[in-house]
Amino acid sequence: MAGKTYELQGYTIVLDKIVFITRVFEAEDGEGYQFNLRFSGDLRLAPKFPTRPEADLQRSLLCKALNGVQS
């Protein structure tokens, strides 16, 4: 299963279960920045980060991991 999972904020994510990733946007009530992950089965994860560059970096690393699984 190595290479098919990804660690993000204490969660282990099974990459082949992700069906949608949103862009980075500002979270409500000034809670930083976030992007949403939607999984098969309509489960959603919304990781939040204190700065936009950190959120952008984490999203891009996750996208790279996804591209590696699909290749």
Helices and strands as residue ranges (DSSP letters): E 5-8, E 11-14, G 15-17, E 18-21, E 25-26, G 28-30, E 33-34, E 37-39, E 44-45, E 48-49, H 52-70
